[in-house]
Amino acid sequence: MANDLPTVLVVEDEPAQREVLAYNLKAEGFAVETAADGDEALLLVEEVNPDVIVLDWMLPGISGIEICRRLKTRTATMGVPVIMLSARSEEVDRVRGLETGADDYVVKPYSVMELMARVRNQLRRVRPAAVGQRLEYQDILLDAETHRVTRQDKPLKLGPTEFRLLTTFMEKPGRVWSREQLLDRVWGRDIYVDSRTVDVHIGRLRKALCSQGGDDPLRTVRGAGYALG
């Protein structure tokens, strides 16, 4: 069974704050990874591809502001929302954090409930289906809450794997996903599945999408993977 919970990476060197954040994020229904310093954070970003990063400014070794700068200058990670946490409340610090690429800036001490709301707000932008939003692409409508998909207002029958595949594609139309990326997102990082299995399920998804008529909206990109549109 895939873990399609949205993943939040918490980078915080104070154990008590890290535990409080992890506990509350898990209670909100997120998968959580934690790092206590910058080097560990950069490794985890590569390993887990988080959907949102909650990043403390003051860290041992590489500072949070430097981590943010590195993430926002790399194509693979520039789209991952970063919420910067800092005890620095001066406007100049807030501006510096945002100009470095942080998507939000929260001053310590902060309200945990407010921070959870800010995480959901960033998630709504990058993985709208994870917060129950409906997705629309041309004549295809996907309702994440009811797990229903229609095309030209006609219901489509999709298995759970095909539904997760379509959700992934519809959240980022035009993006080319490699087989490995789809395996991570749809099946889960801890599950071993042969990459050819992706091709089988893509074939089933194509069949379902075209079952009521209409052109095949999925695109095979030779040597790269698959995309919607």
C-alpha positions as CSV (number, residue, x, y, z in Angstrom):
1,M,0.0,0.0,0.0
2,A,1.5,3.4,-1.0
3,N,1.8,6.1,1.5
4,D,0.3,9.0,-0.4
5,L,0.2,11.2,2.6
6,P,1.9,14.6,1.9
7,T,5.4,14.7,3.4
8,V,6.7,17.6,5.5
9,L,10.4,17.9,6.4
10,V,11.0,19.6,9.7
11,V,14.5,21.1,10.1
12,E,15.0,22.2,13.7
13,D,18.0,21.8,16.0
14,E,16.1,22.1,19.2
15,P,14.8,18.6,20.1
16,A,11.7,19.8,22.0
17,Q,10.5,22.1,19.2
18,R,11.2,19.4,16.6
19,E,9.1,16.8,18.6
20,V,6.2,19.3,19.1
21,L,6.2,20.1,15.3
22,A,6.4,16.4,14.3
23,Y,3.6,15.4,16.7
24,N,1.3,18.1,15.5
25,L,2.0,17.6,11.8
26,K,1.3,13.8,12.2
27,A,-1.9,14.6,14.0
28,E,-2.9,16.8,11.0
29,G,-2.4,13.8,8.7
30,F,1.0,14.5,7.3
31,A,4.0,12.1,6.9
32,V,6.9,13.7,8.8
33,E,10.7,13.6,8.4
34,T,13.0,15.5,10.7
35,A,16.5,16.8,10.6
36,A,18.6,18.4,13.3
37,D,21.1,20.2,11.1
38,G,21.7,21.5,7.6
39,D,23.7,18.6,6.2
40,E,21.1,16.1,7.3
41,A,18.4,18.3,5.9
42,L,20.0,18.4,2.4
43,L,20.4,14.6,2.4
44,L,16.8,14.1,3.4
45,V,15.5,16.4,0.7
46,E,17.3,14.2,-1.9
47,E,15.9,11.0,-0.3
48,V,12.3,11.8,0.5
49,N,11.3,14.6,-1.9
50,P,9.2,16.5,0.7
51,D,6.1,18.4,-0.3
52,V,6.8,21.2,2.2
53,I,9.9,22.1,4.3
54,V,9.6,23.8,7.7
55,L,13.1,25.3,8.1
56,D,14.7,26.9,11.1
57,W,17.0,29.9,10.3
58,M,19.6,29.2,13.0
59,L,21.1,25.8,12.6
60,P,24.5,24.2,13.4
61,G,26.7,24.1,10.4
62,I,24.9,25.2,7.3
63,S,22.3,27.9,8.2
64,G,18.7,27.7,7.2
65,I,19.0,30.7,5.0
66,E,21.8,29.0,3.0
67,I,19.9,25.8,2.7
68,C,16.9,27.8,1.4
69,R,19.2,29.5,-1.1
70,R,20.6,26.2,-2.4
71,L,17.2,24.6,-2.7
72,K,15.8,27.5,-4.6
73,T,18.6,27.6,-7.1
74,R,18.3,23.9,-8.1
75,T,15.7,23.0,-10.7
76,A,14.7,19.8,-8.8
77,T,13.9,21.5,-5.6
78,M,13.0,25.2,-6.5
79,G,9.3,24.4,-6.5
80,V,9.2,22.9,-2.9
81,P,7.6,25.4,-0.5
82,V,9.9,26.5,2.3
83,I,8.4,28.0,5.5
84,M,11.2,29.7,7.4
85,L,11.2,29.8,11.2
86,S,13.2,32.5,13.0
87,A,13.5,34.4,16.2
88,R,14.5,37.3,14.1
89,S,11.5,39.6,14.0
90,E,13.0,42.7,12.3
91,E,11.5,43.6,8.9
92,V,15.0,43.5,7.3
93,D,15.4,39.8,8.4
94,R,11.9,38.9,7.1
95,V,12.7,40.6,3.8
96,R,16.0,38.8,3.6
97,G,14.4,35.4,4.2
98,L,11.7,36.0,1.6
99,E,14.2,37.3,-1.0
100,T,16.3,34.2,-0.5
101,G,13.3,32.2,-1.7
102,A,11.4,31.3,1.4
103,D,7.7,31.0,0.6
104,D,6.6,32.0,4.1
105,Y,8.3,33.4,7.2
106,V,7.1,32.7,10.8
107,V,8.6,34.4,13.8
108,K,9.3,32.5,17.0
109,P,7.5,32.1,19.4
110,Y,4.7,31.0,17.0
111,S,1.3,29.5,17.4
112,V,1.4,25.8,16.4
113,M,-2.2,26.1,15.0
114,E,-1.2,29.0,12.8
115,L,1.9,27.1,11.6
116,M,-0.3,24.1,10.7
117,A,-2.6,26.4,8.7
118,R,0.4,27.9,6.9
119,V,1.7,24.4,6.0
120,R,-1.8,23.5,4.6
121,N,-1.8,26.7,2.6
122,Q,1.5,25.9,1.0
123,L,0.4,22.3,0.4
124,R,-2.8,23.6,-1.3
125,R,-0.5,25.2,-3.9
126,V,1.7,22.1,-4.7
127,R,-0.6,19.1,-3.9
128,P,-4.2,20.4,-4.0
129,A,-5.7,16.9,-4.0
130,A,-4.0,16.2,-0.6
131,V,-6.2,18.8,1.0
132,G,-9.3,17.6,-0.7
133,Q,-9.5,20.0,-3.6
134,R,-11.1,19.1,-6.9
135,L,-8.7,18.9,-9.9
136,E,-9.7,19.8,-13.4
137,Y,-7.8,19.3,-16.7
138,Q,-9.7,19.9,-20.0
139,D,-12.8,17.7,-19.7
140,I,-11.4,15.5,-16.9
141,L,-12.6,16.2,-13.3
142,L,-11.1,14.5,-10.3
143,D,-12.7,14.8,-6.8
144,A,-10.1,13.8,-4.2
145,E,-12.6,13.6,-1.4
146,T,-15.1,11.3,-3.0
147,H,-12.5,9.5,-5.2
148,R,-14.6,10.1,-8.3
149,V,-13.4,10.9,-11.8
150,T,-15.5,12.0,-14.7
151,R,-14.7,12.8,-18.3
152,Q,-17.2,14.8,-20.4
153,D,-19.4,14.5,-17.3
154,K,-19.4,10.7,-17.6
155,P,-18.0,8.6,-14.6
156,L,-14.8,6.7,-15.1
157,K,-13.9,3.4,-13.3
158,L,-10.4,3.6,-12.0
159,G,-8.5,1.3,-9.6
160,P,-6.7,2.8,-6.6
161,T,-3.3,2.8,-8.3
162,E,-4.7,4.4,-11.5
163,F,-6.5,7.0,-9.3
164,R,-3.2,7.9,-7.6
165,L,-1.4,8.1,-10.9
166,L,-4.0,10.4,-12.4
167,T,-3.9,12.6,-9.2
168,T,-0.2,13.0,-9.6
169,F,-0.5,13.9,-13.3
170,M,-3.4,16.3,-12.7
171,E,-1.6,18.2,-9.9
172,K,1.2,19.1,-12.3
173,P,-0.1,19.1,-15.9
174,G,2.8,19.1,-18.4
175,R,5.4,17.9,-16.0
176,V,7.3,14.8,-17.2
177,W,7.5,12.1,-14.4
178,S,10.1,9.4,-14.7
179,R,9.1,5.8,-13.8
180,E,11.2,6.1,-10.6
181,Q,9.5,9.3,-9.5
182,L,6.1,7.7,-10.1
183,L,7.1,4.7,-8.1
184,D,8.1,6.9,-5.2
185,R,4.9,9.0,-5.3
186,V,2.3,6.4,-6.2
187,W,3.6,3.1,-4.7
188,G,5.8,4.5,-1.9
189,R,9.5,4.7,-1.3
190,D,9.7,1.6,0.9
191,I,7.9,-0.7,-1.6
192,Y,9.9,-2.6,-4.2
193,V,8.0,-2.6,-7.5
194,D,9.5,-3.3,-10.9
195,S,9.6,-0.1,-13.0
196,R,7.8,-2.0,-15.8
197,T,4.8,-2.2,-13.5
198,V,4.4,1.6,-14.1
199,D,3.9,0.9,-17.8
200,V,1.2,-1.6,-17.1
201,H,-0.8,0.8,-14.9
202,I,-0.3,3.7,-17.3
203,G,-1.8,1.4,-19.9
204,R,-4.8,0.8,-17.7
205,L,-5.2,4.5,-16.9
206,R,-5.1,5.3,-20.6
207,K,-7.8,2.7,-21.3
208,A,-10.0,4.1,-18.5
209,L,-9.6,7.7,-19.7
210,C,-10.5,6.8,-23.2
211,S,-13.4,4.5,-22.3
212,Q,-16.0,7.1,-22.9
213,G,-14.4,8.6,-26.0
214,G,-11.9,11.4,-26.4
215,D,-8.2,11.5,-27.2
216,D,-5.6,10.0,-25.0
217,P,-4.4,12.9,-22.8
218,L,-1.3,11.1,-21.6
219,R,2.0,11.6,-23.3
220,T,5.0,9.2,-23.4
221,V,8.3,11.0,-23.5
222,R,10.9,8.6,-24.9
223,G,13.7,8.0,-22.4
224,A,12.1,10.3,-19.8
225,G,8.7,9.1,-18.7
226,Y,5.1,10.2,-18.9
227,A,3.2,13.5,-18.7
228,L,-0.4,14.7,-18.8
229,G,-0.7,17.1,-21.8
